[in-house]
Amino acid sequence: MDGTQCNKGHMRKLTVISVCFFASLVGAAFIPTMISGTHSAGEAADERPIIEYRYTESLPGKLMELQDVQERKRCLINTLLPLALKANEKILQQRALIEHMKQRVPWITPEERRILDALAEVYLVKPDTSDHMIDELLSRVDTLPASLILAQAAIESGWGTSRFSLEGNNVFGLRTLSAYGMIPKDKDTGQGFSVSVFDDLQSCIDYYIWTINTHPKYEELRRLRSMCPRPYDSFSLAQGLKNYSELGDRYVRKVEELISYNDLQNYDEYRLRLR
């Protein structure tokens, strides 16, 4: 899991560029309809559970004090779920922009091409014809099931008890080759990485999803996702996580077992309340 301060800056810029440009094309009121599963006239109401977005900078201090395991699990899930849904919401805004441009090929304007190039730069897509770039972006700019996000966060942070999650807001064990990270206490002197530090939990989740969406190690997950209907099945996508850990296939089984044992797929139905 490699990360850099530069790429985090690119991601923040991307959100502003994509949302503002898309709003200028189709109107700000259209964005929530596309990203939150709301219904138009004549369609059945969306009855999925709704929660409020609650920004939480870091894991609650009480997490380490909770002796009851189930209560600690609920605390972590309640903290991370709104942030995971927010991250997916932002990605769907970006994806809606790309899908809009796909409808305009080959009549993309110079301004749209500049936005396309900016998106390609952030998502590490090589310059090419507009249609090829759009197709590649659509394979990368996509969401992950909340259950998969929560499962990996639980595993990598020890249900929110690891030093990296508490001191560095890093709940996914994301690594960096830069000098900005935390040094593992048991790190061998020959290892050339440290563990990434994030300003807050939201930026950690955003960066984790960006990593899954861009790193060559997770090309198989992206391929599996492109073949799956929505809503995405976390057990299917977990097959693409063999390279996330040295455990390989055992890590995939660990993710699957944690999702199943804790009924995490129930959270795939949740959505954020519109504002």
C-alpha positions, 0 to 999 in steps of 0.5 A: 500500500504505497501513498504519497503526499502529492497524490493526496493533493491531486485527489483533493483537487479532483473533487473540486474540479469534477463536481464544479464542472459537472454542475456547470453542465447539468445543474447542481440539482441534478447531482444528488439524483445521480449519486444517492439513489433518489427516485424521480416521478413514477419510480418507487421510493428508495427504502434503503436505510438512511444515515446522516453524514458525521465528520469524525477527524479521528477514532473516538478516544473511548474506543480503547476503553470499551471492554465489550467486543461487540460494543467496540465493533459497533463504535468503529462501524458507526464512526467509519460508515458515514465516511465510507458512504461519503467517499463513494458519493464523491466517486459517483459524482466523478463517474457521472461526469465521465459518463456524461463525456462518454455520451459526447464523444466524438464532440468533446469540447476543448474544455471537456478534454482538459477536464478529461486530461485532469481526471486521467492524471489523477487516476493514472490513465495514460494519454490516448484518444478520448474514448479510450481514456474514458473507458479506462477511467470508467474501470477505475472511477468506481465505488467499493461496497461499504462492507468491503471497506469496513472489513478491511478497516477492521482487519488492518486496524485491529478493530480500531486499536492499532497504533497507526489507526489511533495516532495516524488516522490510518485504518488500512495499513497504507504504506508510503515510501516517503519520509512522512510516515510512522515507523513500525516498531518491529520494522526491519532496517532493510525495509524501505517504507513507513506507514502513511499518516493522514490528516483525518479518517475521511482522507484515509478512506478516500486515499484507500479507495483511490489506491484500489482504483489505480494500483496495478496490484488491484487490476483483478479487482477492477476487472471483477467489478466491471463484470458485476451488476450493481450493487457490487457484491463484496465477496466477489470483489474480495477475490481481487485483494490477494495482493493486499497482504502477504497472506494472499488467498488466506487474506481473501478468506479472512476478509470473507469470514469477517464480512460474514461473521459480522453481517457487514453486507447489511451496511451495503444498503445504507445511504446518506441523507440528502442535504 
